[in-house]
């Protein structure tokens, strides 16, 4: 039996935390005063007007997830 690499890109090898992570702004929970429909940060992200943002806060509050959502949205535009 051949042993598979731990670093393969197969979905079943992806950590659970990555599989359940929100993929878009509608799935993102929290910060509705900034990310709710019609709010400032959401409008900036949806209109591709993001120039530079610094996310600051304790671990586990969604900084990396929000950064990945923004990056994926912009990557689709340039693909």
Rosetta blueprint (number, residue, H / E / L):
1 X L
2 X L
3 X L
4 X L
5 X L
6 X L
7 X L
8 X L
9 X L
10 X L
11 X H
12 X H
13 X H
14 X L
15 X L
16 X H
17 X H
18 X H
19 X H
20 X L
21 X L
22 X L
23 X L
24 X L
25 X L
26 X L
27 X L
28 X L
29 X L
30 X L
31 X L
32 X H
33 X H
34 X H
35 X H
36 X L
37 X L
38 X L
39 X L
40 X H
41 X H
42 X H
43 X H
44 X H
45 X H
46 X H
47 X L
48 X L
49 X L
50 X L
51 X L
52 X L
53 X L
54 X L
55 X L
56 X L
57 X L
58 X L
59 X L
60 X L
61 X L
62 X L
63 X H
64 X H
65 X H
66 X H
67 X H
68 X H
69 X H
70 X H
71 X H
72 X H
73 X H
74 X H
75 X H
76 X H
77 X H
78 X H
79 X L
